[in-house]
């Protein structure tokens, strides 16, 4: 599995839009920088995905996510690819028995497939105006629930990860 956090907020993410010639596009924009972090994990081989919102991005909030993820896995085990954020490497983290951490190289978000999922979700939020964080929370939850197996596989399946999983399963 691959894990990371992202922040989503009320500040409108603007992007180019296609309009007829000589028509200037207009988009309502909110500059308010209120946001919330979302912890997520995906499994590139099966398309399983998990997400939870926590008030901060730190070890104190990462621990409840790990405990919750462990419960979601039930009897299954997972190798969890994580970045080297201080909250992930903290000595205070009590790793559940069914989750084994795997640190990715420093400064290499491109090797973590969940980064592509965050990019995909934020692309859907471009030029959208949210009047409240609750509206945004509901949309994020809806987008996660609507993710299909095909979308997740397409977004998260790097060849090097699938090959590693294939060889791990065959040994």
VEXKOLGU-817141 format. One record per residue (C-alpha): residue number from 1; x, y, z negated. Coordinates in nm, 2 decimals. Each point is the difference from the previous one (the first is absolute). Example, Ala and Ser with C-alpha at 12.3 -4.5 7.8 and 13.67 -1.06 7.14 Angstrom:
% residues 2
<atom drendo="1" xx="1.23" yy="-0.45" zz="-0.78"/>
<atom drendo="2" xx="0.14" yy="0.34" zz="0.07"/>
//
This chain:
% residues 171
<atom drendo="1" xx="0.00" yy="0.00" zz="0.00"/>
<atom drendo="2" xx="0.10" yy="0.36" zz="0.05"/>
<atom drendo="3" xx="-0.08" yy="0.28" zz="-0.25"/>
<atom drendo="4" xx="0.03" yy="0.37" zz="-0.01"/>
<atom drendo="5" xx="-0.20" yy="0.31" zz="-0.10"/>
<atom drendo="6" xx="-0.12" yy="0.30" zz="0.19"/>
<atom drendo="7" xx="-0.17" yy="0.32" zz="-0.09"/>
<atom drendo="8" xx="-0.32" yy="0.13" zz="0.17"/>
<atom drendo="9" xx="-0.16" yy="0.33" zz="-0.07"/>
<atom drendo="10" xx="-0.23" yy="0.28" zz="0.09"/>
<atom drendo="11" xx="0.26" yy="0.20" zz="0.21"/>
<atom drendo="12" xx="-0.12" yy="-0.05" zz="0.35"/>
<atom drendo="13" xx="0.24" yy="-0.20" zz="0.23"/>
<atom drendo="14" xx="-0.02" yy="0.18" zz="0.33"/>
<atom drendo="15" xx="0.07" yy="-0.16" zz="0.33"/>
<atom drendo="16" xx="-0.04" yy="0.09" zz="0.37"/>
<atom drendo="17" xx="-0.34" yy="-0.06" zz="0.16"/>
<atom drendo="18" xx="-0.10" yy="-0.02" zz="0.36"/>
<atom drendo="19" xx="-0.24" yy="0.26" zz="0.12"/>
<atom drendo="20" xx="-0.13" yy="0.13" zz="0.34"/>
<atom drendo="21" xx="0.22" yy="0.26" zz="0.17"/>
<atom drendo="22" xx="-0.01" yy="0.34" zz="-0.16"/>
<atom drendo="23" xx="-0.18" yy="-0.13" zz="-0.31"/>
<atom drendo="24" xx="0.18" yy="0.07" zz="-0.32"/>
<atom drendo="25" xx="-0.06" yy="-0.28" zz="-0.26"/>
<atom drendo="26" xx="-0.11" yy="0.10" zz="-0.35"/>
<atom drendo="27" xx="0.04" yy="-0.21" zz="-0.31"/>
<atom drendo="28" xx="-0.10" yy="0.08" zz="-0.35"/>
<atom drendo="29" xx="0.31" yy="0.00" zz="-0.21"/>
<atom drendo="30" xx="0.05" yy="-0.03" zz="-0.37"/>
<atom drendo="31" xx="0.33" yy="0.10" zz="-0.15"/>
<atom drendo="32" xx="-0.07" yy="-0.14" zz="-0.35"/>
<atom drendo="33" xx="0.29" yy="-0.23" zz="-0.10"/>
<atom drendo="34" xx="-0.20" yy="-0.22" zz="-0.24"/>
<atom drendo="35" xx="0.08" yy="-0.36" zz="0.07"/>
<atom drendo="36" xx="0.00" yy="-0.35" zz="-0.15"/>
<atom drendo="37" xx="0.24" yy="-0.29" zz="0.04"/>
<atom drendo="38" xx="-0.10" yy="-0.34" zz="0.13"/>
<atom drendo="39" xx="0.19" yy="-0.32" zz="-0.07"/>
<atom drendo="40" xx="-0.03" yy="-0.26" zz="0.27"/>
<atom drendo="41" xx="0.13" yy="-0.34" zz="0.10"/>
<atom drendo="42" xx="-0.05" yy="-0.20" zz="0.32"/>
<atom drendo="43" xx="0.09" yy="-0.35" zz="0.11"/>
<atom drendo="44" xx="0.11" yy="0.01" zz="0.36"/>
<atom drendo="45" xx="-0.06" yy="-0.37" zz="0.06"/>
<atom drendo="46" xx="-0.36" yy="-0.02" zz="-0.12"/>
<atom drendo="47" xx="-0.12" yy="0.36" zz="0.02"/>
<atom drendo="48" xx="-0.09" yy="0.01" zz="-0.37"/>
<atom drendo="49" xx="0.01" yy="0.35" zz="-0.13"/>
<atom drendo="50" xx="-0.04" yy="0.15" zz="-0.34"/>
<atom drendo="51" xx="-0.03" yy="0.36" zz="-0.12"/>
<atom drendo="52" xx="-0.05" yy="0.18" zz="-0.33"/>
<atom drendo="53" xx="0.01" yy="0.37" zz="-0.09"/>
<atom drendo="54" xx="0.20" yy="0.11" zz="-0.30"/>
<atom drendo="55" xx="0.05" yy="0.35" zz="-0.15"/>
<atom drendo="56" xx="0.38" yy="0.02" zz="0.07"/>
<atom drendo="57" xx="0.29" yy="-0.17" zz="0.18"/>
<atom drendo="58" xx="0.22" yy="-0.13" zz="-0.27"/>
<atom drendo="59" xx="0.08" yy="-0.32" zz="-0.20"/>
<atom drendo="60" xx="-0.28" yy="0.05" zz="-0.24"/>
<atom drendo="61" xx="-0.25" yy="-0.01" zz="0.28"/>
<atom drendo="62" xx="0.19" yy="-0.26" zz="0.20"/>
<atom drendo="63" xx="-0.03" yy="-0.26" zz="-0.28"/>
<atom drendo="64" xx="-0.39" yy="0.00" zz="0.00"/>
<atom drendo="65" xx="0.01" yy="-0.04" zz="0.38"/>
<atom drendo="66" xx="0.23" yy="-0.30" zz="-0.03"/>
<atom drendo="67" xx="-0.22" yy="-0.15" zz="-0.27"/>
<atom drendo="68" xx="-0.31" yy="0.05" zz="0.21"/>
<atom drendo="69" xx="0.17" yy="-0.14" zz="0.31"/>
<atom drendo="70" xx="0.11" yy="-0.30" zz="-0.20"/>
<atom drendo="71" xx="-0.36" yy="-0.07" zz="-0.10"/>
<atom drendo="72" xx="-0.12" yy="0.04" zz="0.36"/>
<atom drendo="73" xx="0.26" yy="-0.26" zz="0.11"/>
<atom drendo="74" xx="-0.13" yy="-0.24" zz="-0.27"/>
<atom drendo="75" xx="0.20" yy="-0.32" zz="0.03"/>
<atom drendo="76" xx="0.19" yy="0.12" zz="0.32"/>
<atom drendo="77" xx="0.36" yy="0.13" zz="-0.01"/>
<atom drendo="78" xx="0.12" yy="0.30" zz="0.19"/>
<atom drendo="79" xx="0.34" yy="0.14" zz="0.09"/>
<atom drendo="80" xx="-0.07" yy="0.38" zz="-0.01"/>
<atom drendo="81" xx="0.22" yy="0.22" zz="0.22"/>
<atom drendo="82" xx="0.04" yy="0.34" zz="-0.18"/>
<atom drendo="83" xx="0.21" yy="0.31" zz="0.06"/>
<atom drendo="84" xx="0.26" yy="0.11" zz="-0.26"/>
<atom drendo="85" xx="-0.22" yy="0.27" zz="-0.16"/>
<atom drendo="86" xx="0.10" yy="0.05" zz="-0.37"/>
<atom drendo="87" xx="-0.34" yy="-0.12" zz="-0.11"/>
<atom drendo="88" xx="0.04" yy="-0.33" zz="0.18"/>
<atom drendo="89" xx="0.35" yy="-0.07" zz="-0.15"/>
<atom drendo="90" xx="-0.08" yy="0.12" zz="-0.35"/>
<atom drendo="91" xx="0.12" yy="-0.23" zz="-0.28"/>
<atom drendo="92" xx="-0.35" yy="0.05" zz="-0.15"/>
<atom drendo="93" xx="-0.17" yy="-0.19" zz="0.28"/>
<atom drendo="94" xx="-0.12" yy="-0.34" zz="-0.11"/>
<atom drendo="95" xx="-0.03" yy="-0.21" zz="0.32"/>
<atom drendo="96" xx="-0.29" yy="-0.25" zz="0.00"/>
<atom drendo="97" xx="0.11" yy="-0.36" zz="0.04"/>
<atom drendo="98" xx="-0.17" yy="-0.03" zz="0.34"/>
<atom drendo="99" xx="0.17" yy="0.31" zz="0.15"/>
<atom drendo="100" xx="0.36" yy="0.00" zz="0.10"/>
<atom drendo="101" xx="0.15" yy="0.34" zz="0.09"/>
<atom drendo="102" xx="0.21" yy="0.04" zz="0.31"/>
<atom drendo="103" xx="0.17" yy="0.34" zz="0.03"/>
<atom drendo="104" xx="0.03" yy="0.14" zz="0.35"/>
<atom drendo="105" xx="0.32" yy="0.20" zz="0.09"/>
<atom drendo="106" xx="0.01" yy="0.36" zz="-0.13"/>
<atom drendo="107" xx="-0.13" yy="0.27" zz="0.23"/>
<atom drendo="108" xx="-0.16" yy="-0.24" zz="0.25"/>
<atom drendo="109" xx="-0.38" yy="0.04" zz="0.00"/>
<atom drendo="110" xx="-0.01" yy="-0.12" zz="0.36"/>
<atom drendo="111" xx="0.05" yy="-0.36" zz="-0.12"/>
<atom drendo="112" xx="-0.31" yy="0.00" zz="-0.22"/>
<atom drendo="113" xx="-0.31" yy="-0.08" zz="0.21"/>
<atom drendo="114" xx="-0.24" yy="0.17" zz="-0.24"/>
<atom drendo="115" xx="0.15" yy="0.33" zz="0.11"/>
<atom drendo="116" xx="-0.16" yy="-0.06" zz="0.34"/>
<atom drendo="117" xx="-0.33" yy="-0.07" zz="-0.18"/>
<atom drendo="118" xx="0.02" yy="0.34" zz="-0.18"/>
<atom drendo="119" xx="0.08" yy="0.17" zz="0.33"/>
<atom drendo="120" xx="-0.30" yy="-0.17" zz="0.17"/>
<atom drendo="121" xx="-0.24" yy="0.10" zz="-0.28"/>
<atom drendo="122" xx="0.12" yy="0.36" zz="-0.01"/>
<atom drendo="123" xx="-0.03" yy="0.02" zz="0.38"/>
<atom drendo="124" xx="-0.38" yy="-0.07" zz="-0.06"/>
<atom drendo="125" xx="-0.01" yy="0.30" zz="-0.24"/>
<atom drendo="126" xx="0.15" yy="0.25" zz="0.25"/>
<atom drendo="127" xx="-0.21" yy="0.32" zz="0.05"/>
<atom drendo="128" xx="-0.25" yy="-0.12" zz="-0.27"/>
<atom drendo="129" xx="-0.13" yy="0.24" zz="-0.26"/>
<atom drendo="130" xx="-0.08" yy="-0.14" zz="-0.35"/>
<atom drendo="131" xx="-0.20" yy="0.21" zz="-0.24"/>
<atom drendo="132" xx="0.11" yy="-0.21" zz="-0.30"/>
<atom drendo="133" xx="0.25" yy="-0.26" zz="-0.10"/>
<atom drendo="134" xx="-0.29" yy="-0.24" zz="-0.07"/>
<atom drendo="135" xx="-0.10" yy="0.02" zz="0.37"/>
<atom drendo="136" xx="0.35" yy="-0.08" zz="0.10"/>
<atom drendo="137" xx="0.03" yy="-0.29" zz="-0.25"/>
<atom drendo="138" xx="-0.32" yy="-0.15" zz="0.14"/>
<atom drendo="139" xx="0.12" yy="0.03" zz="0.36"/>
<atom drendo="140" xx="0.34" yy="-0.16" zz="-0.09"/>
<atom drendo="141" xx="-0.18" yy="-0.29" zz="-0.17"/>
<atom drendo="142" xx="-0.23" yy="-0.04" zz="0.30"/>
<atom drendo="143" xx="0.30" yy="0.00" zz="0.24"/>
<atom drendo="144" xx="0.17" yy="-0.27" zz="-0.21"/>
<atom drendo="145" xx="-0.31" yy="-0.21" zz="0.00"/>
<atom drendo="146" xx="-0.05" yy="0.04" zz="0.37"/>
<atom drendo="147" xx="0.35" yy="-0.11" zz="0.09"/>
<atom drendo="148" xx="-0.02" yy="-0.31" zz="0.21"/>
<atom drendo="149" xx="0.24" yy="-0.30" zz="0.01"/>
<atom drendo="150" xx="0.11" yy="0.10" zz="0.35"/>
<atom drendo="151" xx="0.07" yy="0.36" zz="-0.10"/>
<atom drendo="152" xx="0.21" yy="-0.10" zz="-0.30"/>
<atom drendo="153" xx="0.20" yy="-0.25" zz="0.20"/>
<atom drendo="154" xx="0.05" yy="0.25" zz="0.28"/>
<atom drendo="155" xx="0.11" yy="0.27" zz="-0.24"/>
<atom drendo="156" xx="0.22" yy="-0.21" zz="-0.24"/>
<atom drendo="157" xx="0.15" yy="-0.28" zz="0.20"/>
<atom drendo="158" xx="0.36" yy="0.08" zz="0.07"/>
<atom drendo="159" xx="0.17" yy="-0.29" zz="0.18"/>
<atom drendo="160" xx="0.28" yy="-0.02" zz="-0.26"/>
<atom drendo="161" xx="-0.25" yy="-0.04" zz="-0.28"/>
<atom drendo="162" xx="-0.21" yy="-0.26" zz="0.18"/>
<atom drendo="163" xx="0.32" yy="-0.20" zz="0.09"/>
<atom drendo="164" xx="0.11" yy="0.01" zz="-0.37"/>
<atom drendo="165" xx="-0.34" yy="-0.12" zz="-0.11"/>
<atom drendo="166" xx="-0.01" yy="-0.27" zz="0.26"/>
<atom drendo="167" xx="0.34" yy="-0.14" zz="-0.10"/>
<atom drendo="168" xx="-0.09" yy="0.03" zz="-0.37"/>
<atom drendo="169" xx="-0.32" yy="-0.20" zz="0.05"/>
<atom drendo="170" xx="0.18" yy="-0.27" zz="0.20"/>
<atom drendo="171" xx="0.27" yy="-0.07" zz="-0.25"/>
//
